């Protein structure tokens, strides 16, 4: 069970159940749960945007084969010195170590090919996926908690996170408590999820006010705003020289999200698309 005493968090460990060499890890269970719940939500939203929910089931297979491997590849590339001596460990995704930005890149490419094949509106599909994605992110962040990873700098705040000595960064062995950045991001993502869902359903009643692509633009802008400041607290950021890669990508996505919203509401024109979105008035 999760230990929470006077606001102090402590992971019970990465393994939920083990029998001999077989182990069920919290990380894998949470990622799988997030993926399945996201699929169910996306199917429901697809039906409301005049897309066959069965197509979302098919897309889910595409995403499973692209987004998760891309998330792992992205992480491994930036952490290659850790895997150079034992490259096979790069396949041990159940031990943690995936990057959401890699998943977004892989998933977006898969979605692009998918809409071309099925003659769907690209932005309409992304609007459907965005709430499901951010909900999955909120759930998946708890995998970092159970693995005692992706935490922030030392802190004495009441909601501090206890990190066992074997997981503490080099030079920080004397510190026991760190910022629970997994919690910050999970709560932020839940807030963004609530906003996206509210905008999505408002758009069903007022489609002229919530244009196709607006939910996607909001997702990119709001999620990335939170990621920029939360990433600044973390001690295990993927680095590109002196730069935190997640902050660099998040700033880029913030600009993209803002550009999408400006395009829609300042020019009054729809976003360039492969196929027009179905009307749902």
Secondary structure, DSSP 8 states (H G I E B T S, - for coil): --EEETTEEE---SEEEEETTEEEEHHHHHHHHHHHHHHHHHHHHHHHTT--HHHHHHHHHHHHHHHHHHHHHHHHHHTHHHHSTTGGGGG-GGG----HHHHHHHHHHHHHHHHHHHT--HHHHHHHHHHHHHHHHHHHTHHHHHTT-S-BSB--STT-EE--GGGS-TT-TT--EE--HHHHHHHHHHHHHHHHHHHHHHHHH-TTTS-TTHHHHHHHHHHHHHHHHHHTTBSS--EETTEEHHHHHHHHHHHHHHHHHHIIIII------SS------
